[in-house]
Amino acid sequence: MKKVTEETTAGKSEARPSGLDDLIQQGARQIVQQAIEAELAALLERYDNVKTLDGRRTVIRNATCLSARLSRRSARSP
């Protein structure tokens, strides 16, 4: 990958990805995210009929709960 070098205030150079590299990385992230979403959807569909004794689904998507816990943790961190 081509790196663009910048001078920092301390005089040390810092390498950062160029605009094209950023675009490629963003596209790769989107592809991975779409693949994960598709795999999760297939898993949820596969176990859709599996229920607990009281009728609730045993396999659920719980991302909202996870993001709430992560945001609470980050709020507590100094």
Buried (B, 14 or more C-beta within 10 A) or exposed (E): EEEEEEEEEEEEEEEEBEEEBEEEEEEEEEEEEEEEEEEEEEEEEEEEEEEEEEEEEEEEEEEEEEEEEEEEEEEEEE
